[in-house]
Amino acid sequence: MIIKQTDLDDFFLHRFKNGDELAFEKIFRANHSQIVGFCNQFIAEQDKAKSLAQEVFLNLWLNREKIKNINGIKSFLYTFA
């Protein structure tokens, strides 16, 4: 059986929304550097971009129960940033 990446993303997203810290860590590790790079495009200071990315993930964790329907974690993170 072949598992699609979108199925894995949905699996981890579902677990994350239910408070699974390991699922959150997986999401964080898979997306952190990309979010830092995205923030750095606007701020142009690496340390501030890292700090902003940390805030994005912190807010994501703190507001996980409020998250309703999202089509993909990456697009959601970029919107959050």
Backbone as a ProteinNet text record, in pm:
[ID]
protein_1_A
[PRIMARY]
MIIKQTDLDDFFLHRFKNGDELAFEKIFRANHSQIVGFCNQFIAEQDKAKSLAQEVFLNLWLNREKIKNINGIKSFLYTFA
[TERTIARY]
83.4	0	88.4	53.7	126.6	50.3	122.3	61.6	104.7	8.7	36.4	79.7	161.2	205.9	87.3	-12.3	-128.9	-202.9	-205.2	-268.1	-190.2	-56.7	26.3	6.1	2.1	-20.6	-154.1	-258.5	-390.8	-388.7	-316.9	-305.2	-240.6	-125.8	-57	-136.9	-204.1	-286.6	-400.1	-464.3	-572.7	-521.2	-409.3	-352.1	-308.3	-248.2	-205.2	-324	-432.7	-550.9	-609.1	-578	-624	-519.5	-416.5	-319.3	-198.2	-174.8	-60.3	67.8	153.5	277.1	374.9	377.1	466.7	423.1	293.7	243.9	281.8	271.5	313.1	462.2	542.1	686.4	714.9	642.5	659.3	626	517.2	477.3	582.1	629.9	731.7	859.3	909.4	1035.5	1024.8	909.2	890.3	874.9	839.3	804.7	881.1	951.5	1014.5	1109.4	1202.3	1301.5	1236.3	1130.2	1060.5	989.1	931.9	863.4	965.1	1080.3	1187.1	1229.2	1249.5	1287.4	1182.4	1056.8	946.6	946.6	959.7	962.1	1084.2	1195.3	1319.2	1307.6	1222.4	1200.8	1143.8	1068.4	1003.7	1081.7	1153.6	1224	1371.4	1430.8	1572.1	1668.7	1625.7	1712.2	1684.8	1783.6	1766.3	1714.9	1771.1	1728.5	1582.4	1541.7	1401.8	1308.8	1354.8	1275.3	1255.9	1360.3	1349.2	1252.6	1260.7	1171.5	1026	1003.3	868	815.3	900.5	859.8	823.3	899.1	866.7	728.7	698.2	566.9	455.3	482.1	383.2	350.1	453.4	429.8	371.6	412.1	354.2	205.2	170.1	28.6	-49.6	14.2	-50.2	-84.6	10.9	-12.9	-121.4	-110.7	-205.2	-347.6	-361.3	-493.3	-539.5	-475.5	-503.9	-650.5	-713.7	-852.4	-949.5	-906.7	-991.3	-981.9	-883.4	-863.5	-975.7	-1040.4	-1150.7	-1103.8	-1148.9	-1117.5	-1000.4	-895.6	-784.3	-749.8	-703.8	-674.5	-533.3	-447.8	-310.4	-234.4	-149.9	-79.4	17.5	82.9	180.2	112.3	5.1	-62.7	-117	-163	-214.1	-100.7	17.1	130.4	174.2	177	215.5	115.6	-11.9	-113.4	-96.7	-66.1	-43.6	77.5	181.7	304.4	275.8
-117.8	0	124.7	219.7	345.7	452.8	521.9	629.3	761.8	845.2	977.1	1073.9	1172	1273.4	1350.2	1376.5	1450.3	1370	1237.6	1153.1	1159.4	1158.9	1171.5	1307.3	1411.7	1546.7	1553.1	1496.2	1495.7	1416.6	1305.6	1223.3	1302.2	1364.9	1441.7	1565.6	1627.2	1744.1	1706.4	1595.6	1548.7	1520.7	1452.6	1421.4	1548.7	1641.1	1768.8	1843.7	1852.1	1924.6	1863.2	1736.3	1669.1	1670.9	1754.7	1775.4	1684.5	1612.9	1522.1	1603.1	1606.2	1684.2	1628.6	1497.5	1438.6	1477.1	1486.7	1530.6	1676.5	1758.2	1897.9	1906.5	1825.4	1825.1	1787.4	1690.8	1650.2	1766.2	1835.7	1950.9	2060.8	2085.6	2187.6	2156.2	2035.3	1997.3	1999.1	1964.7	1960	2098.6	2199.5	2329.2	2448.5	2432.4	2545.6	2623.9	2557	2629.6	2704.6	2648.8	2717	2842.4	2835	2951.3	3058.7	3018.7	3115.8	3186.1	3111.3	3170	3265.3	3227.4	3312.4	3443.5	3435.4	3555.4	3642.1	3578	3650.1	3733.3	3692.5	3769.6	3908.3	3918	4044.1	4124.3	4054.6	4120.8	4142.5	4051.1	4056.2	4055.4	4001	3979.8	3840	3754	3611.8	3588.5	3656.8	3636.7	3675.5	3785.7	3829	3733.8	3684	3588.3	3459.2	3413.4	3294	3317.4	3434.5	3468.4	3472.2	3531.5	3538.3	3398.4	3314.5	3177.1	3103.1	3125.5	3063.6	3107.9	3234.9	3286.8	3221.7	3199	3133.8	2995.4	2918.4	2783.3	2784.3	2878.2	2889.3	2920.3	3016.7	3050.9	2935.3	2861.7	2744.4	2644.7	2617	2522.1	2574.1	2698.9	2754.2	2762.4	2774.6	2789.5	2664.5	2551.6	2429.2	2385.8	2409.1	2366.5	2454	2573.3	2665	2641	2563.6	2539	2449.4	2494.6	2416.3	2345.9	2392.9	2329	2398.5	2324	2376	2272.8	2320.9	2232.7	2178.9	2235.4	2188.4	2267.6	2198.8	2263.9	2369.1	2344.1	2442	2573.7	2569.4	2693.2	2764.4	2688.4	2745.7	2818	2755.9	2816.6	2946.2	2946.3	3068.2	3179.8	3145.4	3245.1	3297.4	3208.4	3244.6	3336.8	3312.4	3393.3	3532.3
0	0	0	-83.2	-93.5	-15.7	72.1	150.7	91.2	57.3	0.3	110	72.9	168.4	226.6	143.5	194.2	300.6	286.1	387.4	518.3	508.9	629.1	694.7	613.5	666.7	740	679.4	741.9	872.4	873.4	993.2	1107.1	1077.8	1180.8	1221.5	1128.3	1159.5	1253.9	1226.9	1313.2	1454.1	1462.5	1594.4	1666.6	1591.6	1648.4	1708.7	1633.4	1679.4	1806.2	1831.3	1952.6	2063.5	2048.7	2155.1	2153.9	2044.8	2036.5	2014.4	2116	2107.6	2004.5	1986.9	1886	1744.8	1721.9	1591.6	1568.3	1673.1	1661.4	1629.8	1696.7	1670	1525.2	1472.7	1332.1	1239.4	1266.6	1185.8	1196.1	1318.2	1341.1	1263.5	1278.9	1213.5	1060.9	1010.4	865.4	802.6	884.2	826.5	882.6	991.2	1059.3	969.6	905.4	825	708.9	653.4	544.4	594	712.7	768.6	806.2	858.9	888.3	759.7	652.9	524.2	471.5	486	442.7	520.3	652.3	736.3	704.7	676.5	646.6	518.7	427.1	304.6	335.9	442.5	476.9	579.6	666.8	775.9	743.5	672.2	631	749.6	861.2	976.8	1028.1	1016.8	1048.7	1191	1289	1427.9	1448.9	1390.1	1402.4	1327	1213.7	1136.8	1216.3	1283.9	1368.1	1482.7	1542.6	1653.1	1606.5	1492	1437.2	1404.5	1348.5	1318.2	1446.5	1553.6	1682.6	1728.9	1711.3	1749.6	1667.6	1539.7	1453.8	1509.1	1541.6	1591.1	1732.5	1815.3	1948.7	1939.1	1855.7	1837	1776.4	1687.4	1629.4	1739.3	1828.4	1937.2	2032.8	2070.7	2167.2	2113.7	1982.7	1920.8	1846.5	1871.6	1795.5	1803.7	1917.5	1932.6	1854.3	1816.8	1740.6	1590.5	1548.5	1406.2	1355.2	1253.2	1196.2	1069.3	958.3	830.9	763.1	740.5	661.2	555.6	442.3	329.7	330.6	410	417.4	521.1	594.4	703.2	651.8	538.4	486	452.1	378	340.4	463.8	560.2	684.1	758.7	766.9	835.5	768	635.4	563.6	588.3	598.9	627.9	770.6	862	1001.3	1013.9	932.9	938.8	886.7
[MASK]
+++++++++++++++++++++++++++++++++++++++++++++++++++++++++++++++++++++++++++++++++

